[in-house]
Amino acid sequence: MELASLIFDKINKNKDSLNAHFLKTKSEIGYFFLDDLLPNEISLKIHKVFPEYSKMVLKKSIREDKYVASQMNLYNPLLEEIIFSFQEKKIVDLIAEICEIKEAIPDENLYAGGISMMGKNQFLNPHLDNSHDKDRESWRVLNLLFYVTPNWNIEYGGNLELWPNGLKEKQVTIHSKFNRLIVMATHNNSMHSVSPVTFDGFRCCISNYYFSKKPLLETDSFHVTSFRGRPENKFSDAILQIDTWARMAIRKLFKKGIKENPHVYKKGN
């Protein structure tokens, strides 16, 4: 794949500095980001072929408000190509090496991955990602986010927020800048969110997750996607904690949940 080769070369050229940044932050929530991942004209083309929001799935609740899609054969082939470029073995192995993970496994099912869009007033509350893959056989260890909206200023919102010291301490904000790749660790302490969008436009993102047969932390344990309210929203925080407790109770009885998560790529459909 041409895109995979371009991505590999860019990451490989910067792997030492990316590794240093990941290790510097590893004791809390390890992460790194890389700008100008692809030639600008290619990232602009990827953005141009994003579907209209009406052709995506709206996930709207007290937990989150965003548009998502994972059934990639319904959309422009370029979107599927860029998503699965990140799943090429040489790229998976390179990113695993940078993050000092012995083995990383890409997810062809795009469980909670794929593409997403967030428009004005949309958000993603602080949360821990589901600890496992859709079959609850492997641990989620890395989250890859590639942003493709041109001229997206940090003041527009829709930025990734990390809460390494919990909700009582100030978050780390990482700008969802055009042509920027962010890779972050996912474990029992990797609370993160997306700030509310304040701009009258859409922030577009390509998402992938990597898994492993071993968790990142020895203290990691199974959990569903666990939401909290933002620090200023005490009422929603209380409701969301009850919501997480209830969904965890259900998963103790039904290992894979009561119904199948629809956010997966069913190839052949």
N, C-alpha and C positions, 0 to 999 in steps of 0.2 A: 504494500500500500504506500502511495506517495505521502499521504498525511502522516502515517506512522513513522516513516523515515525522517521526515522533517521534525516531528516531535521528539523522536529519539535523539537526533543530532543536537537539538537545542538543549535538551535536558542533560545529555551526556557532557556537553561543553561546559555546563555550569554545575556539575554534580558535586564538586568539592565544596563550593560555597553553600549549596543547598543542604548538603549533609551537615555542615557546620551550623547552619541556622536551625535545622531540625534537632540536633543534639543540644543546642543551647536552650531550646524550649521543651525538650523531652520530659523534664521532671514535672511539668504541669500538663500542657496539651501540646505535644510536638506538632510542628507545622513548618511548611516553607511555601513561598510563592515565587513564581517566575513570570516576568513580563515578556511581551512580544514572543509568545510561544510559537506562533506561525507567522508567515508573511502577512502583513495587514490586509492585502487584497483577498487572501483566502479566508481570513476570519470575517471580513466584511461579507463575503459570499455566503458563509455559514449563517450569519445573522439574517441575511436577506431571505433565505429559504425557510426560516422559522414559520410555522403555521400561524394562522390567526388564532387568537385566544378562544374563539367560538368552536374551534376544531380540537381543542384540548379538554382535559378533565379539570373541572374546578373543585379544589379541595378547600372548603370553607367551613370553619368551626371556630370555637374559642381557642383551639390549639394553633391554627394556621389559616392562611388565606393565600392561595396561589394556584396557578394553572400548571398541570403536569401532563406528560405523555410518555408512555413506554412502548406502545405497540408501533415500533418504528417503521414497519413496512407500509404504514398509512401515509407517510410523509415523504418529503424529498429525500432521495437516496444519499445525498451528501450528509444529512444529519445522522443517518445510521453509520456511514463511513467514519465520521469523526468520533462518534461514541465508541465504536469497536476498535478504532485505532489505539485507544488507551488500553485495550485488552490484548494487544499484540504481546507475545511472550517477552520479546526483548525489552519492551517498555515496562511491563509489569516487573520483570526481574531488575531492571535498572532502578526503578522507584523503590522497590523493596531493599535494594542495596543501599540507597541513599538513606532510607529510614531504618536501616540495620534490622530488617525483618528477614528471618531465614527463608520463609516461604510465603509468597502471596498468591492468591487465586483470584482471577477476574470473575465477574458474574455475568454470564451470557443471558441470564434471565432478567437482568436490569431490575432486580428487586429494590424498589424505591429509587432507582436510577433513571436515566433517560434524559429528557429535556424538561425545563421548567421556565415559566415566565411569571414575573410579579409586576403588577401595575400599581397605580396610585392607591395608597392606603392599605395595600396588601402587606403581609408580614409572615414571619415564622417565629413563634415564641421560643424561649430558651428550652432546650430539650437534650436528652441523650438519645442517640440513634438506637434502634433495635440492636441488641447485642449479636444476633445471628443472621444467617441467610434464611431464605424462605422455607427450607426443609429442616432448619434448626440443627444442621450438621457441622457448620463451620462458623468461626467467630469473625465478626466484622472488625477490620483492623485499620483501614484507611478510607478516607473520603476524598475524592478528586472532583474539583469544581473548576470548570473552564468557562470564563465569562466572555461574551461576544457582542455586547451592546456598545456601539461606537459612541464616543463623547459622553460616557456616563460618569458624571461628577460624583465625588464622595458625598456632597451635600444632598444628592437626590435620594439617599437611603438605599435600601436593598443590599446593604453591605453585610458581609459575614462578621459575626461577633463571637468571640471566644470568652468564656467565663471560667478561667483556670482556678480562680479562688472562690468560686461560688457567686451567688447573686448578691451577696452583701458587699462585694468588692467591685470596682470599676471594670468593665469589660475591655477586651482588646478588640479594636475595630480594624478589619482588613478590607480595604476598598475593593469593590467588585468591578475593577477597572477593565476596560476593553482589552482583550487578547491576553488576559492574565490567567494563569493556572495556579490554584491553591490546592495543596495536599495537606490534610490534617489527620492526626491519629484519632481513632475512635475506641474508647474504652469506658470504664465505669465513671470516669471523672471528666470526660470530654464534653462538658455542657457547652452548647453553642446555639446561636439564633441568627435570624436575618432581620435587620432593622426595618421598620415600616418605610415603604416607599413614599416619598413626598412629591415626586415629579410626575407630571402627566405624560407618562410613557411607560414602556415595558423593559425591565431588566431581564435578559435572556441568559440561560446557563445550561451547559452540558455537564451531566453528573454521572459519575461512576463510583462504585465501591469495590474494594479489594477485601478478600477474606483469607482466613488461615485456619489450620487445624488447631492452633494454639492461640489463646488470647494474648493481647499485648502485655497485660498486667497479671501477675499471679493472683491478685485479689479480685479480678473480674468475675462477675457472675451473670447468669442469664437475666435479661430484663426486656420488657417491651419498650417501644418508643415512649419515653417518659418526659412529659411536658411540665413546664412550670410557667407561672405568669412573670412578666417583667417586674423588676423591683418596685416600680410605682403602682403596680396593679395587684394589691394584696388579695382582693376578693377573687379575681380569676385564678390567682396562684393557689388559693385554698381549694377551689373547684377542680383544678387540674391535678392536684395531688390526690384527691379522692378518685378522680377518673383513672389515674395510673394504677392506684391500688386495686380498683375494680377489675381493670383489664389484666393485671397480674394474677388476680385470683382466678379468672377464667382460664388463663394459660396454664395454671397448675392442674386444672381438670382436663383441658384439651390442649395437648402439646402444640398443635399447629393452629390453634384458634378455632372458633366456631365456624367461620367461613373463610374461604381462600382470599388472600389479599389480591385485589384486582390489578395492583400496580406491578405487573410483570410483563415481560415480552414473551408472548406465545407464538413462537415461530411456526409458520405454516398457516396461521389464521389470517 
